[in-house]
């Protein structure tokens, strides 16, 4: 059950469209919270607020932030949306976002083909940045769209990585699918979101991933990245080129994620019918990756391509973007970033 507490905003830490970060006084000293301004409106220093503290009290890895649920300084909040499609339906925070399917119907009404567009499907949000950087470097700056699913965090505004990628010009636009919201365009479903990326954003390629906050349970199918299978199948059925970003690690202490993660191996062996392109980074880890894939028959089931990868941490640093995943930097676990970057390189090469 949720936990709500009341307190007072004592400082604003930062703000960008859709998101404020603040400190609140809840009685035990200042604590961090964020405000999803599209849902509740902005807050000011001194405002009394109701805060959801559930995740922090459970010790979940969601960044250590409370969520402002309502600003008691106002009696109502009204921000009319552009259409009649509601997301977060049947919750107290349901919001009229509209959707590209109704707002751009003239473009999408008959759209059913991705025209060979490469789509990189990721099992972690942190893979998006290396995919985007490598794609831009290899493709010479062709248009890459990010499609965010509703498998993890629902507000796109929470993603620092996407905000940084947009500032750096590494993403041509964003689409939020299902109940995820806050993209340049909203979409009702993932297949439709891919068509929005192609026909509304005029993307040359797309990268699909959930937002921050992936879930795993150490069971065979109880993890968010199972959605990679549906993304690969939708891409294939709509005439795109499905590319799977491999999750690989040599630093993760959990056995199931060492080498090629069981999330990748399970999804590619049991949860997709598409014959996907698998990008293996050239270098010292290639033999281990190939061995893990061969052990599950994935080199026969899919198409394995060995590709050189750029120095992605250096590329991102050049744009002022810092990267980490599960608390580990590129120095801590270089193969993780190399494997994601390889998918971006392979997607760019398919454009030729």
N, C-alpha and C positions, 0 to 999 in steps of 0.2 A: 504494500500500500504506500501511497506517496506521503511525504512529510512536507508540510508547509510551515514557515515561520514568518513573522513580521519583523521589520526593521526599518532603517533609514539609510538613504543613499548619502554617503559622506564624501565621495570623490568620483570623478569620471577619469578613467584610465586611458580610453581610446574610443574612437567612433569611426565607422564607415557605413556605407549604405546597408541597412538591414540589421546592424549589430552595434550595440554599445557595450563596452566593458567598464564596470564600475566597482567600487568597494562599498559594502553595506555594513552597517553596525547592527548586529543581531543580539548584542548583549554580552558577547565574549571577546570583543575586540573586532577590528575591521576584517571582513572576509570578502573574497572575490565573487563577483556574480556577473552574468551577462544578460543583456536585454535584447530580445528579438523584436526590433521596433516595428516590423511589419505586422506583428500580432498584437502588441500591447501599447504601441506608441513609445516615444522616448521618455526618459526620466531626467530630472535635474537634481543637483545637490540639494538635500533637505527634504526630498519627497519621501513620504512613508510608502513602503512597498511590501507586498507579500512575495516570499521567495520560496521556491521549491528546493529543498536541501537534500532530497533523497539520494542522489548519486554520490555526493560527497560523504554522506553519513554511512553509505554502504562501502565506501572505499573503492569505488569503481574507477577504472582507468579512463575517465572522461575529462581529464584535464584539471580536476580539482576546483571547478567553478559551480556555484549555485546558479539557478535560473530565476530571473524575476518573472513572476506569474501575473502580477497586476500592480498598477500604480494607484495607491489609495488617494493620491492628490487630485484625481479626476473622477468624475461621476460616470463618464462615458468616453468611448473612443470610436471614431468613425473614419474609415478610410475606404471608400467604395472601390471595388475591383473593376476590371475591364469586361467581365463576362459573367457567366452563370456557373462555371465549374468551380466547385469547392474542394479544397484539400484539407487534410486532418478532419475528415467528415465524422460527424457524430461525437466530436469532442468539444469541450468548452472553448477550444482555440480554433475551431473551424474557420477558414478564411477563404474569401472569394478571390482566387488568383487568376481566374480565366484560364484559357488553354489555347495553344497555337491551333489546335484542331478547329476551334470555333472562330478564332480571331484571324487566322490565315487560311480559311477554308478554300479560298480561290486557288491556293497553291497546293493544298494537301488533299483536296477532296478525292482525286483519283491517283494520288501518289502511292506507289506500291513497289518501287524499285530503287535500290541504292546505287545503281549504275556502276557496280564494281568498286564502291568505296571501301577501303580498308578500315576495319574497326578493331581496335585493340581492347580486349576485355581483361580487366585487372581484378584481382582478388583482394587488394588493399588500396585504400585511398592514397597512401604514401607512394604508390607506384606511378601515380599520374604525373608528378613533376619530372622524373627521369624520362618517362615516355615522351612527354611534350618537348623537353629540351633536346633529346636525341632526334626526334622527328623533325624539329625545326632545323637542326644542324644538317641533317642528311638531305632534307627536301628543299633546302634553300628558302625556307620561310613559307611553304604552302600552308593552306588554312586547316587548322586542327580544331575541332569542336570537342568540348567535354560534356558528356551525358552523365548526370549523377542520378543513380537509382535511389530508391527509398529503403535500401537494405540496412542502413546505419543511421547516422545523423540525418534529419530531414531538412534543416535549414542550410542552404548552400552558403549563406553568409558566415557560418562558423568556420569555413575552411580558409585558414591563413594561406595555405599553399595555392589555392585557386586565385585568391586576391593578388598574390605576388605574381603568379603566372600571367594574369590579365594585365597587370601593370607593366610587366616585361614584354608584352606583346607576343607571348608564346601560345596563347589561346585566342581563336577568332570569335568565340562565343560559347555560351553554356546553355544546356537544356536540362531542366529538372523533371524527372519522370515519376509517375505514380504519385505518392504523397510527399515526395521531396518537393521543396519549393524554393523560389528565390533566384532561379536562373534567368537569363535573358529571355528565354521562352519556357513556358510550362507545357508539359505533355501529359496525357492521361495514362499512357502505357509506354513501356520501353520500346517496342517496335515502332510506335508512332514517334517517339523521341528521336530515334535514328533517322527517320524520314524527315523530321524537322531539321536535324543537323545538316542533312544533305540538301534539301530543297528550299529551306528558309534561310539557313545560315550560309548556304553555298560552300559547305566544308568539303575539302578534298579527302579528309580522313577524320575519324572520331576515336576518342578514348572513352571507354565506359567503366565506371567504378562507383561503388557506394561512397558515401561521405565518410568523415571521420567516425571512429567508434565501432569498428568491426567486432563481431561476436564470434567466439569459438567455444566449444564445450568438450573437446577431446573425445567426441563420439564420431561415428563414421560420417554422418550427414548433418550434424548439428552445428553448422558454421555458415556465416553469411556468404562466403565465397562460392557456395553452391550456385549462386545466381550467375556466375560466369558461364555455366553451361547454357542457360537460357539466352544469354547475350550472344554467344557464339552461334546457337541455332537460329535465332532471329536474324542475325546478320547473313547467315548462309541462305535462309529461306527468302530473304528480301533481295538477293542478288549482290550482296557485299562480299568482302573477303575477310573471313574471321581469323584474327590473330590473337593467340593467347599469351599474355604476359606471365611468364613462369615466376612463381614465388620460390626463391632459393636463398639459403642461408648457411653460413658456416659458424655463426656466432650465437644462434638461438639455442638456449639451454634445453629446450624441449625436444626430445628425440623425434617426435612426429613432424617437426619443422626443419630438421637438419637435412642438408642437401636439398633436393626438390621436395617442398612441403607436401604433406599428405593432402592438404587442401587442393593443390594443383593436381596431384596424381589421381585423387578420388574423382574430382570433377571431370577431368579429361578422359577417364576410363569408364565412368558409370553414369555421368549426368549430361552428356551431350551426344547428339547424333552427327553433328557437323564434323567434317574433316578439316581441322584447323591448322593454321601455320604456327609452328612453335619456333621461337627465336632463341638460339643458344649463343651466348656471348663467346667470342673467340678469346682464348687465353688459358690461364692455368686451371680454371675450374671446369673446362669443357668436358673432360673425360668423366668427372664425377656426375655432371648433369646428364650426359648421355647414358651412363650406366644406370642411374636411377630411372630414367625414362624407359630404357630397354627392359628393366626388371618388371615393369607393368605393361609391357607390350605397346607402349605409346609411340615408339618410333615407327611401328607398322600402322598403328591406328590413325596417326596424324602425320603431317609433313614437317620434318625437322630441318631447320636451316641454321647453319653456323655463320654468324656475322660479326664483323669487327665493331667495336663500340667506342664512341668518343669518351673523353674524360668528363663525365656528366657532372660530378661535383664542381669541377672547375667551370664548366659551362654555366651552371646555376649560380655559382658564386659571382661570375661576371655580371649577372643580372641582379645581384644583391639578394639572392634567395638561399636560405640555409635549409638543409634537409636533415631529417631523422626519421626513423621508423622503429616503433617499439622502444624508444629511448636510445637507439643505436645510430651512430653517424656513419657516413660513408667509409671512414677510416676503420670503424669497428667491424663492419660487415660489407666489404666492397662488392661481393658477388650479388648481393640483393639488388644493388643499384645497377650493376652491369646487366643483370638479367632483364630488368624492366626496360632499361635503355635499349637493349637488343630488340625488343618488340617494337619500339618506336622507329628504330633504323629499318627493320624489316617492313613495316607499314609504309615508310617513305619509299623504299625500293620498289614496292608494288605499284606505286604511281607511275613508274617508268615502263 
